[in-house]
Amino acid sequence: MALDRHNPIFMAPPAGPNPELMLSAVLHLMSHYTANRSEDGGCLKLASVIERHLKALAGLPELAPVLSATCQQLSEQWASVVEQQLPTPERSNFLTRIMSRARHGASVG
């Protein structure tokens, strides 16, 4: 299922005065995320957009309390999905850092 970037739902601002449009957009995005999920995980950018939409929805005062609470909870879950998909920085041990500094220092001086 290819994303139709010209679909008006993707052009709507993430934090607008229309909760129904925002909810429709986030449901649409979630279905694309699920449909396009690969073996190595889903699209980080799409998961991030979903999380932001849900967070914006949760903060709308005109939203029913039960829907606001659900959006807040789902926003936290999607934030976790985004965090898990972020590339992990390569860790180096103490000895590797010392050796690296020694090599760079020797080549400079």
Residue pairs with C-beta under 8 A, 6 or more apart in sequence:
1 32
1 35
1 36
3 10
3 32
3 36
4 10
9 21
9 24
9 25
9 28
10 25
12 18
12 21
12 22
12 25
14 22
14 25
14 49
14 52
14 53
14 56
15 22
15 56
16 22
19 57
19 60
19 62
19 63
22 53
22 56
22 57
22 60
23 57
23 67
25 53
26 50
26 53
26 54
26 57
29 46
29 49
29 50
29 53
30 50
32 46
33 42
33 43
33 46
33 47
33 50
34 42
36 42
36 43
36 46
41 84
41 85
42 81
42 85
44 82
44 85
44 86
47 78
47 81
47 82
47 85
48 82
50 78
51 75
51 78
51 79
51 81
51 82
54 71
54 72
54 74
54 75
54 78
55 71
55 72
55 75
57 63
57 67
57 68
57 71
57 75
58 68
58 69
58 71
58 72
58 75
59 68
60 68
63 71
92 100
